[in-house]
Amino acid sequence: MKTPAISVVIMARNEEANIVDAISSVPFASQVVVADTGSSDRTMELARVAGAEVHSIEFDGYGTSKNRALQFCRGQWILSIDADERVSPDLADAITTAISDDSTYDGFLINRLTYFLGKPVRHSGWYPDYLPRIFRNGKGKFSERLVHESIEIDGRTSRLDGLLYHYSYETLEDYLEKMNVYSELNAREAFDSGRKYHSLDLIARPIATFVKMYFLRLGFLDGFNGFLLARLSSFHVYVKYIKLRELCKSEGK
């Protein structure tokens, strides 16, 4: 049975610590595209040495930029991963089997396991975390969101076995840096959609986030990291609404 060509696309910026391992985790790829959005480190150099095809693109939101990167993919199938993600051997086997010539599906969802401060998060609403990441070329695109974009697949989908490992928050500093960026984009997206700030948001929404993650989504089973993650996530929500408040004040809504 012939396995069709698959392109792996990775959007990256200043990911010299991650990019080689990400590329190494997809040996089944016939093409690896790294779409660089303005790195000032050795990301592009290391990606080329690792065998990737590197392109520089403008960053104007995650969804729009990732859609722009798709133009470089020549494979019959496309797999999108981030630089801090790794395809497990079991998932790699599942992918090569799933995209066989006689596949009746147009896309596949894969299960992501995120690591927080060196430990896997198996509860807290973060796992299982099935995401659409594989699709036939021309059958999928990213939602046009500034942040937390997702792939929209036109056709039948199925789930695959195996895990996509996500090493996003190795240190507390990593989390806080990303939280600052994401909360800024979250606030801008909310503002642009016409959402207005209410004082109650600063109280009710962070509390609701903590209760949902730690109690309803069983975050307490993740130990101290589960508690810390719920607290930080509630703070993330608080910061988002503070930034939305500032946007409403400064831009007149």
Steps between C-alpha positions, in 0.01 A plus 500: 500500500646833396516782753430842343737791554441704815626850574562607858467873562645673807458871568780625722666805648814485715469124548866398473461287814211302351503499123745214439316262736167590339635422152668181622166370631349484148737273300203378294452846343583544133528876558548710814411867468614743769320834470710748696327814627804708584752302702804681635672179612624195302157347434520533121860378479436195718180415313683498167777280641232260629363468146206740508392740229501843665285800403470841663143623543334796666320442830155654519323259733541125539219389272575733210874435515460122510268515200770693317748224578278236339581633153847343524369148569518265201395173662165330446454525876601770749588462867529816709705498820659769715871521572445390860308187396634150427332220308529176698607180318152351552338806347747495210398140424132591524546792261676299230230233520212750501605693189520195277368527145170337591421733791139621496570789736600858426657573836601360836497612862798420719521491878738752658659455842636825644787518748496774765818560702635164392194288580213383277160656563247215482200688640407869546313500169829468313485127431381323298542778246404385150590760239454503121858508371514281187304567182510446127667787320220737398251356750601698806582850619560682826231712658580869459565565869777701660563221752370151585439432133369161390495308173170482315477184290260467208405133509496188716735473795612232744721471807845343504680300767827625645594828665628838395724618783483872578792647697365852521564610857833370627539782754275746676667775300396324177139498614498865605662616175247312289214610724594863438495449122183289493305725737586798279370319192196366688409852611547644152288226345223557756513875444491469122196272525313770691520357849471758775673500836298448818643535851353163595727335243803566722342310789270235360693373200833425675316322782294300251817400313665370817192306613454347156862389460583392854172345612271427204783391267678313784812715501565395861599159364799668334640583845666831575548568128125468454439759771766734360367464146146583611623806691711622209216441254265704716762776512528480120127567475531790745782658296302453178208701637730768642644540150150502349408776747800705386407452135143610566624811680770594250306427182165633609269204553 
